[in-house]
Every structure is written in structure tokens, then in C-alpha cells.
Amino acid sequence: MLYYHWTVRYVPDTVRPTTVGVGVVVSSQSTLDVACKFITSPSDIVDIGGPQENMIESLKDIEKEISNIGVSSKNIYTYMDRLIRNSNGILQFDNPRSASGASSEEVARELYDRMIA
């Protein structure tokens, strides 16, 4: 099945080009099959400075929102577009790219393992 995924990057200082991947968000075309996988601790990534505890809290909030989207009639694409447009803080969201797999959970795990972990 075809899915779309967004890579989430931690950007502690927008002036410096240093970023590190901290998670992925995956959705089917119908938006009913949604999953995400994020780091759970600052020790999961290379220390590039900045407010890492704030970043972890932001990821937890996003994870809650995405979980709610998965069981509601909200549109994941509208939500992600809003995050991309407003991502001038410590988290940045790449534009969606395609991936294939059996479920959004499977795709999220595979992408996380390949790009983040």
C-alpha cells in the first residue's frame, strides 16, 4: 500500500545548519491509517545543543495530536501542512515523500530504524 511520510528534524539553532532526525510521521492516502515514531529521550540522538527537553515535550504533544487524528475525522495532511508552515522553531518537518508497506505502523518503524535510530 502507498503511504506518505514526513521526517521530523531537531534544529536547536536556525542560524547554524546543524540538524538531527528525531522522528517520522506516516499516513495512507485515505488518512485513516496514521502512525508516528519519535525519539523518547535526548540521549537517543547526537548532542547538538539547544533545548532538548523542550523538543522532547513538543514531540510528545505532536504524538498525542497524531493519535487523535488517527481515530477522528481530522485530516492528517492539513495538520502536517500547518506544522510545515509553522516549523520555524526547534522542530522542522520535511515535505511528504512516498513509501510503501503493509501498514503505517510498519512503515513508521522501518523508516525510523533506517533514518533516525
Residue, then its C-alpha position, 0 to 999 in steps of 0.5 A: m500500500l502507498y503511504y506518505h511520510w514526513t521526517v521530523r528534524y531537531v534544529p536547536d539553532t536556525v542560524r547554524p545548519t546543524t540538524v538531527g532526525v528525531g522522528v517520522v510521521v506516516s499516513s495512507q492516502s485515505t488518512l485513516d491509517v496514521a502512525c508516528k515514531f519519535i525519539t523518547s529521550p535526548s540521549d537517543i540522538v547526537d548532542i547538538g545543543g539547544p533545548q532538548e527537553n523542550m523538543i522532547e515535550s513538543l514531540k510528545d504533544i505532536e504524538k498525542e495530536i497524531s493519535n487523535i487524528g488517527v481515530s477522528s475525522k481530522n485530516i492528517y495532511t492539513y495538520m502536517d501542512r500547518l506544522i510545515r508552515n509553522s516549523n520555524g522553531i526547534l522542530q522542522f518537518d520535511n515535505p511528504r515523500s512516498a513509501s510503501g508497506a503493509s501498514s503505517e505502523e510498519v512503515a513508521r518503524e522501518l523508516y525510523d530504524r533506517m533514518i533516525a535510530 
